Structure formats: C-alpha cells, structure tokens
Amino acid sequence: MKSVLLLNASPLGADARGHALALRAVDNLRAAHPGLRLLARDLSRGGFGAVDAAYAHAIIGGAGPEAPAFRRSEALIAELEQTDALVISTPMHNYTVPAALKLWIDLVLRAGRSFGFRDGRKVGLLADRPVLVVLASGGLIGSGARQPDHLTGYLTDVLATIGIGAPQFLCLEGLARAETAQGVLAGARARLDALPVFGRAAAQRAIAS
C-alpha cells in the first residue's frame, strides 16, 4: 500500500471527534506501510465543484472527460485512482450523509468514468480497496436505535457502484450525551485498534513480518 485518501465531511473540520479516530486509523496504516502518502480533503470547506447547469448539460449531452464542466469531477475521481485505501470521517445528518459528502458522491459517481453498465446494471470501473468509515452520531444508530439509518446502507451501495466493496464502519453513537461521550470514544478507539487493515494489531503484524 502506497497511499491513502482521507475525507472529512464534518462541519467541525479537524475538531470533529470522528476525525481524530480517522487520523488514528491513518497512523496505524502508516505504521504498517512506512512511507505511506496521505491525501486529505476537508469536504466541509467546499470549493471542490458543484452539480450546476453546466455539469448537468455535460452529463445529458454525453460530454467526454475533457469537458470543462467535468474538471472538478475528474480531479476527485483521480484522487481515488491514485490511492490504495479510503478513510471517510462523517457525521450522520438527518438520518443520512451530510450535504458535503453527498456532493462529493454526486461528482464522483459518473457514468462512463467511475461506473459503466452491464445487462442494465451499474458496474464499478475503479479498483477495489480497503475502506473505513468513521461515523459519528448524536443518537443511537445500531441496536436499540430509535431513529432510522439511511447512511450505512446508502454509502455501501454508493461505493459498490464504483467498484469498492465491503467498507468497515466504526460507529460513534450517543455523542450528544456529554456524560457518556468519553466512554463512547474510548470504546471506539479499542474497536479501531482491533480492526483488520486499519487497526494497531494489523500494523504490529506487518512490522513483525
């Protein structure tokens, strides 16, 4: 593994608690793969493109990848093509992905570029790679949850569409309760360190070998 792409979709930026765990995962990867290159993108800052009229006309008209309207989309897809692992830090907003991550998705999923069609079904054109999604939520989203989760299934389908399967989800649940937030974070750190590929145990095995 030579490079990893880190996406942060939290409006809190570097101060997001999920982002700190995502960086820990990157550190574990670096321990296992010395010289690993990190490409980081803070999606909440914007400035990486828009699905505007020009983009829509280029899609409808079947414009090639060199079309000016696709310049930002091409840059985002190229980031995926140039990296070997993907780490996404995102909050859950209103049961699903925040607007910044949705825009990234809309620019990266492009027919003829990141996915094609076979027998009427979408087929990914990008290489598969390990993926970790650090998901932060104020409420519960797992067992015993009282709110719907339209994020994990949706993001799994999105990644599969471009050829990336089996993402690992590390969920930080119940962060809205200050009295339990620290315990939630400690438990998440322990679960992260035990994960294959992104955990400390995996890094230690790689170093030992």
N, C-alpha and C positions, 0 to 999 in steps of 0.2 A: 504494500500500500504506500503510495507516494503523496497523496493529497486528500484533504477533507474540506467539504463545503459546510459552513455553519450559517444557518439562517435564524435570525432573531425577529420574531413577529410581535413582541410585546411593546406596547407604548411606553413602558418604563425603561426600555433600552437596556443598557448594561446593568441597571439596578434591579432588574427582574430576578426573582428568586429562581425561576426556571433556567434563566440564562447562566447563573452560577453553576448549576448542575451540568448544563450543556458544555461549559468550559472544562469541567472536571472530566467529562467523557472525552473531550479532545485531548486533555493531558494524558489520559490513560492510553489513547491511541498513539500519542507521541512517544510514550514510554515503550510501547510495543514496536513502534516503527520510527526509529531515530531519523531525523531529517524530514519528517512529515511536514508538508506545506499546508498552511491553513489559509483558506479563502473565506472571509467573513463578510456577511451582508446584513445590515440592520434594516429590515423591511419597513419598520415604523417611520423611518426618516423619509420614505418616499423617494421620488426622483429617479425611479428605475423604469419608468414607462407608464403607459395608460392605454386602456381599451377605448379609443376615441373613434370618431367617424373615419379618419384616415385608415386606422387599423382595421375597422370593420369592412371598409371597401376593399382593402387589400386581401382580406380573407375571402370575401364573397367573389372577388374577381380572380382568385387563384394566383395572386402575385408570387413571384419567386422570392427566395430568402434574401436576395439583394435589395428588395424594395425598401425605400427609406422608412416606411411605416413599421417595418419589422426590425429596425436597428436595435431597439432595446430588448425585444423578444429574443433576437439572435444572441445578444450578449448573455442573457440569463440561461439560455439553453447551452451555450458554450461553456458556462461555468460548471454545469452538470457534466458535460462531456469531458472536461479537463480534470475532474476529481473522482476519487475512488470510493468515497464514503460520504454520507449526508447526515448531518445532525440538525434537527429543527427544534427550536425552543418557541413554544407558542402558548398563549392563554386560550381558554375557551370563552368566547363572547357570544352570549345569547344562544347557547347550545351547539355552536359550531366554530369554524375558524374565524379569526378577526379579519377585517377588511384588507389589511396589508398583505396577509398571507393569501387571501382569495385573489387579489390582483396578481400576485406572483404566479399563482396557479393558472389564471386565465392567460397570462403571457407565455407560460412555459408549455402548456398543452396546445399544440398547434398541429393540425392535420398536415401530413406530408413532411413534417420536420421532426417532431418528437413522437408521433404515432402515425400509423397507417391503418389500412383496412384489409381484413381477410374474411371472406364469407360474410360480409356485412357487419363484422365486429371490429372494434378498435384493437390494434396490436401495437405494443410499445416498440419504439425504434432505438431507445437508449439502452446502454448496458446496465445490467443489474448491479447492485452494490449494497453493502450493509447500511441500514438506516436506523437512526434512533430519533424518536420524537419525545421531547420532554414537554409534557402537557400540564399546565397549571390551571387550577380551578378553585374558585372561592367556595363552591359547594361540593357535594359528593357526586361522582360520575361513575363509580363502579358498583359493587354490591351494596344494596340498600339505598341507592340513589333515588331522589325524588324529582329529578329533572332529566329530560331526555338527553342523549348523547348522539349528536349528528356529526361529531368531529372525527372520531377514530375510524368509523366505517368509511366516511367520505374520503378522508385523507388516504386510507388504504387503497380505495378504488382509484383515486387520482394518481397515486404513484404507480399502481399496476398498469394504468393506461399508457404510461410512457416506458414501461418495461422494468420497473423497480418493484420487487415483491417483498413480502414478509417484513414490514417495518416493526421494530420493537417500540413499545410505548411505555414510558416511565411517567406515571401519573402522580401529581401533587394535588391531593384532594383536601377540601376543607380549609383552605388557607385564609378564609375570611374570619375564622375564629382565632384571635391572637393568642389565646391561652394554649392552643394545640398546634399552632403553626410550626414552632421549633421542633416538636416531636415528629411532625409530618416530614420536615426537611431531613432530619436525622435518619428516619426510616428510608426515605428516598435515596439518600447517599449510600446506605448499606445495600439497597437493591441494585443500584447502579454498579457498585463495585463487584457485584456477583454476576453481572451480565456477561454473556459471551461477546467477544469482539470489543465492546466498549467498556468493559469492567477492568478493575485493577488485577483481578485474578488472571484474566486473559493477557494483560500486559506482562505480568510476572512470568507466566508460562513462556511467552515469546522471548523474554530476556534470558530465561534459563536455558532455552534451546539454542 
